[in-house]
Amino acid sequence: MQWYLILKNTEKQPDKGTYSDWKPIVAEECFYQCVYCAIHESQFGGIVNYHIDHFRPKSLFAALINDLANLYYACPICNRFKSDDWPDEPSLDKVSYPEPCKVDYNTLFEFDDKYSLIGLFTASKYLIHRLYLNRAQLIFERRETAMRKKVGQLITEIQAMIGQLADADLKDAYATLSKIDSVKNNLIGLDEVRRKVRPYVTGDIKKS
């Protein structure tokens, strides 16, 4: 799991409709994952279960209700925890929410040996606390991602060891190498495939 810096383009502001109509646009901008916990929509049943988050709450910033620059994609859990909470304007040194289009969330945290997040700034510590970013599901997802990387690294090491063996009689070893290479490629590609496969799109919902 990783976060992405969200690139907001004012030229994409739709000239008709309201924020609820722009969910597909917001989802694409945010890489189809929650900007706060980084969990992908495919692990939460797709777009119908995800929310549009008003970064600056609409209850406090009425003028920004339909401003695309203020809209982000969020999982239902993070969005409910955040709700209308707005302790202060964004600043890493204050209790606040770092703005996902201005701060790379990957720089806000470290992981401990149990895959829990550790906040590196006042704001990121608040995020962990307020949005409960060390909930069990997220820790599991981080652990799975880390394990996949470790398996990939281990396979690479095994490949290197086998590749150094020059004995022509080790046919079985080289056959194993071929199988390991296939497994490695499948493991590496699995996360990318899962990120690209969406359970369904908005059009499918409207047809049902």
C-alpha positions as CSV (number, residue, x, y, z in Angstrom):
1,M,0.0,0.0,0.0
2,Q,1.2,3.5,-0.8
3,W,-0.1,7.0,-1.1
4,Y,0.0,9.2,-4.1
5,L,0.2,13.0,-4.4
6,I,-3.1,14.1,-5.9
7,L,-2.7,16.5,-8.8
8,K,-5.6,18.9,-8.8
9,N,-6.2,20.7,-12.1
10,T,-8.6,23.7,-12.0
11,E,-9.3,23.2,-15.7
12,K,-11.1,19.9,-14.9
13,Q,-13.8,21.8,-12.9
14,P,-17.1,20.6,-14.5
15,D,-19.4,23.3,-15.8
16,K,-22.6,21.4,-14.8
17,G,-23.8,19.2,-12.1
18,T,-22.8,19.0,-8.4
19,Y,-20.2,17.1,-6.5
20,S,-22.3,13.9,-6.3
21,D,-22.2,13.7,-10.1
22,W,-18.4,14.0,-10.2
23,K,-17.5,10.8,-8.3
24,P,-15.9,9.1,-11.3
25,I,-13.7,12.2,-11.9
26,V,-12.7,12.3,-8.2
27,A,-12.0,8.6,-8.1
28,E,-9.7,8.8,-11.1
29,E,-7.8,11.8,-9.7
30,C,-7.2,9.9,-6.5
31,F,-6.0,6.7,-8.2
32,Y,-9.2,4.8,-7.1
33,Q,-8.1,4.7,-3.5
34,C,-8.7,6.5,-0.2
35,V,-6.4,9.5,0.1
36,Y,-6.1,9.0,3.8
37,C,-5.6,5.3,4.4
38,A,-4.5,4.3,0.8
39,I,-6.8,1.3,0.7
40,H,-8.0,0.6,-2.9
41,E,-11.7,0.7,-3.8
42,S,-11.5,-2.9,-5.0
43,Q,-11.1,-4.0,-1.4
44,F,-14.3,-2.2,-0.4
45,G,-16.7,-3.2,-3.1
46,G,-16.0,-0.5,-5.7
47,I,-17.1,3.0,-6.3
48,V,-20.6,2.7,-4.9
49,N,-19.1,2.1,-1.4
50,Y,-16.7,5.0,-1.6
51,H,-17.4,8.5,-0.5
52,I,-16.5,12.0,-1.8
53,D,-14.7,13.8,1.0
54,H,-15.0,17.5,1.3
55,F,-11.5,18.2,2.5
56,R,-12.7,21.5,4.0
57,P,-16.0,20.4,5.4
58,K,-19.1,21.7,3.6
59,S,-20.7,22.5,6.9
60,L,-18.0,25.1,7.5
61,F,-17.0,26.0,3.9
62,A,-20.3,26.3,2.0
63,A,-18.6,28.1,-0.9
64,L,-16.5,25.0,-1.6
65,I,-19.2,22.4,-1.7
66,N,-19.0,22.0,-5.5
67,D,-15.3,23.0,-5.9
68,L,-13.5,20.0,-7.4
69,A,-10.2,21.2,-5.9
70,N,-11.8,20.5,-2.4
71,L,-13.0,17.0,-3.3
72,Y,-11.2,13.8,-2.6
73,Y,-11.9,10.1,-2.7
74,A,-12.2,8.4,0.7
75,C,-13.2,5.0,2.0
76,P,-16.4,5.0,4.1
77,I,-14.5,4.4,7.4
78,C,-12.0,7.3,7.0
79,N,-14.7,9.6,5.8
80,R,-17.0,8.9,8.7
81,F,-14.2,9.3,11.2
82,K,-13.2,12.6,9.6
83,S,-16.8,13.8,9.2
84,D,-16.9,17.6,9.8
85,D,-13.8,17.7,11.9
86,W,-11.6,20.7,11.1
87,P,-9.2,21.6,13.9
88,D,-7.1,24.1,12.0
89,E,-5.8,25.0,8.5
90,P,-3.3,22.5,7.2
91,S,0.2,22.5,8.7
92,L,2.5,19.6,9.6
93,D,3.3,21.3,12.9
94,K,-0.3,21.7,14.0
95,V,-3.2,19.4,14.7
96,S,-4.7,19.5,11.3
97,Y,-5.2,17.5,8.0
98,P,-2.4,17.7,5.5
99,E,-3.9,18.5,2.1
100,P,-3.4,15.5,-0.2
101,C,-2.7,17.7,-3.3
102,K,0.1,19.6,-1.4
103,V,1.7,16.9,0.8
104,D,2.9,13.4,-0.2
105,Y,1.4,11.3,2.5
106,N,4.3,8.8,2.2
107,T,6.5,11.3,3.9
108,L,4.2,11.6,6.9
109,F,4.6,8.2,8.4
110,E,7.0,5.3,9.3
111,F,6.0,1.7,9.9
112,D,7.0,-0.2,13.0
113,D,7.8,-3.9,13.0
114,K,4.1,-4.8,13.3
115,Y,3.1,-2.7,10.3
116,S,1.5,0.0,12.4
117,L,1.9,3.6,11.3
118,I,4.0,6.0,13.3
119,G,3.3,9.7,12.7
120,L,6.4,11.8,12.0
121,F,4.6,15.2,12.5
122,T,1.9,16.6,14.7
123,A,-0.5,16.5,11.8
124,S,0.2,12.9,10.9
125,K,0.0,11.8,14.5
126,Y,-3.5,13.4,14.6
127,L,-4.4,11.6,11.3
128,I,-3.6,8.2,12.9
129,H,-5.6,9.0,16.0
130,R,-8.6,10.7,14.4
131,L,-9.0,8.3,11.4
132,Y,-7.9,5.2,13.2
133,L,-5.2,4.4,10.6
134,N,-3.9,1.5,12.5
135,R,-7.2,-0.5,12.3
136,A,-6.8,-4.2,11.8
137,Q,-7.8,-4.3,8.1
138,L,-5.1,-1.7,7.2
139,I,-2.4,-3.5,9.2
140,F,-3.3,-6.7,7.4
141,E,-3.0,-5.0,4.0
142,R,0.3,-3.5,4.9
143,R,1.6,-6.8,6.1
144,E,0.5,-8.6,3.0
145,T,2.2,-6.0,0.8
146,A,5.4,-6.2,2.8
147,M,5.4,-10.0,2.6
148,R,4.9,-10.0,-1.2
149,K,8.0,-7.7,-1.5
150,K,10.0,-9.9,0.8
151,V,9.0,-13.0,-1.3
152,G,10.1,-11.2,-4.4
153,Q,13.4,-10.3,-2.9
154,L,14.0,-13.8,-1.7
155,I,13.2,-15.3,-5.1
156,T,15.7,-12.8,-6.7
157,E,18.4,-14.0,-4.3
158,I,17.7,-17.6,-5.1
159,Q,17.8,-16.9,-8.8
160,A,21.2,-15.2,-8.3
161,M,22.6,-18.2,-6.4
162,I,21.4,-20.7,-8.9
163,G,22.6,-18.6,-11.8
164,Q,26.1,-18.7,-10.4
165,L,26.2,-22.5,-10.6
166,A,28.0,-23.5,-13.8
167,D,27.7,-27.3,-13.5
168,A,26.0,-28.5,-16.7
169,D,24.5,-31.5,-14.9
170,L,22.3,-29.4,-12.7
171,K,19.3,-29.6,-15.1
172,D,16.8,-29.9,-12.3
173,A,18.2,-26.8,-10.6
174,Y,17.7,-24.8,-13.8
175,A,14.2,-26.2,-14.2
176,T,13.4,-25.0,-10.7
177,L,14.8,-21.6,-11.7
178,S,12.4,-21.4,-14.5
179,K,9.5,-22.2,-12.2
180,I,10.7,-19.6,-9.6
181,D,10.9,-17.0,-12.3
182,S,7.3,-17.6,-13.3
183,V,6.1,-17.4,-9.7
184,K,8.1,-14.2,-9.1
185,N,6.5,-12.6,-12.2
186,N,3.0,-13.6,-11.1
187,L,3.6,-12.2,-7.6
188,I,5.0,-8.9,-8.8
189,G,2.1,-8.4,-11.2
190,L,-0.6,-9.4,-8.8
191,D,-0.8,-6.1,-6.9
192,E,-0.8,-4.1,-10.1
193,V,-3.6,-6.2,-11.6
194,R,-5.7,-5.9,-8.4
195,R,-5.3,-2.1,-8.5
196,K,-6.5,-2.0,-12.1
197,V,-9.4,-4.3,-11.9
198,R,-12.5,-2.5,-10.6
199,P,-15.5,-4.6,-9.5
200,Y,-17.8,-2.4,-11.5
201,V,-18.1,1.1,-12.8
202,T,-20.8,3.8,-12.4
203,G,-22.6,2.8,-15.6
204,D,-23.1,-0.8,-14.3
205,I,-24.8,0.6,-11.2
206,K,-27.2,2.7,-13.2
207,K,-28.2,-0.3,-15.4
208,S,-29.0,-2.5,-12.4
